[in-house]
């Protein structure tokens, strides 16, 4: 390599960072009045939705169905299916606390970007290794919140948990299969969609489902998540005014 060629001139990442730094910050926050903030917020939301791949305009009934009920010591756990959009069912666990009286404080607890889905946030470890992982990350926060008297909703995010499909893996052994959302992510990009956007949409429909429940509850809804679930919680809270906590 000629000494006259800087190393970063061969780097695509260095080039991309250079392009980023050269871009003007069109949505930088400069509002000084409520009206200016509202204009900025609406523009930011519009751009964020576009970056996430947009949301389906097809509306459908939730058609919620309870398929399982488990009585735990501190709460009742329901497993529910509801529809996010036509042909797209969302599994969701509902933890109804015994230590609190209505109106309940509702919160959405999102799992991480893992193939286990919502199981570990519910505290349902299957072996000592999973239990150690759960304890190290303080990962059973859906269960912990229910024990503290909150009404908890833990949906399974798109193409994770029981919503994930097994697909042929790269050949590292005969007949090897793996579980991954990679193929769905790639196909989504070909359609101009992102898994993050689809997951945010499911969270917003989870809010619709929460509002359809018969239990008396406070209007503000909390939302939290770990890792990939935290990203989805951040985007969903930025786009849905119903996700906030003032109490």
RAPEMO-V142674 format. One record per residue. RES is the residue in one small letter. SS is DSSP state (helix for helix, strand for strand, loop for the rest). Layout:
res | ss
RES | SS
RES | SS
This chain:
res | ss
x | loop
x | loop
x | loop
x | loop
x | loop
x | loop
x | helix
x | helix
x | helix
x | helix
x | loop
x | helix
x | helix
x | helix
x | helix
x | helix
x | helix
x | helix
x | helix
x | helix
x | helix
x | helix
x | loop
x | loop
x | loop
x | loop
x | loop
x | loop
x | loop
x | loop
x | loop
x | loop
x | loop
x | helix
x | helix
x | helix
x | helix
x | helix
x | helix
x | helix
x | helix
x | helix
x | helix
x | helix
x | helix
x | helix
x | helix
x | helix
x | helix
x | helix
x | helix
x | loop
x | loop
x | loop
x | loop
x | loop
x | loop
x | loop
x | loop
x | loop
x | loop
x | loop
x | loop
x | loop
x | strand
x | strand
x | strand
x | strand
x | strand
x | strand
x | strand
x | loop
x | loop
x | loop
x | strand
x | strand
x | strand
x | strand
x | strand
x | strand
x | strand
x | strand
x | strand
x | strand
x | strand
x | loop
x | loop
x | strand
x | strand
x | strand
x | strand
x | strand
x | strand
x | strand
x | strand
x | strand
x | strand
x | loop
x | loop
x | loop
x | loop
x | loop
x | loop
x | strand
x | loop
x | strand
x | strand
x | strand
x | strand
x | strand
x | loop
x | loop
x | loop
x | loop
x | loop
x | loop
x | loop
x | loop
x | loop
x | loop
x | loop
x | loop
x | loop
x | loop
x | loop
x | loop
x | loop
x | helix
x | helix
x | helix
x | helix
x | helix
x | helix
x | helix
x | helix
x | helix
x | helix
x | loop
x | loop
x | loop
x | helix
x | helix
x | helix
x | helix
x | helix
x | helix
x | helix
x | loop
x | loop
x | loop
x | strand
x | strand
x | strand
x | strand
x | strand
x | loop
x | loop
x | loop
x | loop
x | loop
x | helix
x | helix
x | helix
x | loop
x | loop
x | strand
x | strand
x | strand
x | loop
x | loop
x | loop
x | loop
x | loop
x | loop
x | loop
x | loop
x | strand
x | strand
x | strand
x | loop
x | loop
x | helix
x | helix
x | helix
x | helix
x | helix
x | helix
x | helix
x | helix
x | helix
x | loop
x | loop
x | loop
x | loop
x | helix
x | helix
x | helix
x | helix
x | helix
x | helix
x | helix
x | helix
x | helix
x | helix
x | helix
x | helix
x | helix
x | helix
x | helix
x | helix
x | helix
x | helix
x | loop
x | loop
x | loop
x | loop
x | strand
x | loop
x | loop
x | loop
x | strand
x | strand
x | strand
x | strand
x | strand
x | loop
x | loop
x | helix
x | helix
x | helix
x | helix
x | helix
x | helix
x | helix
x | helix
x | helix
x | helix
x | helix
x | helix
x | loop
x | loop
x | loop
x | strand
x | loop
x | loop
x | loop
x | loop
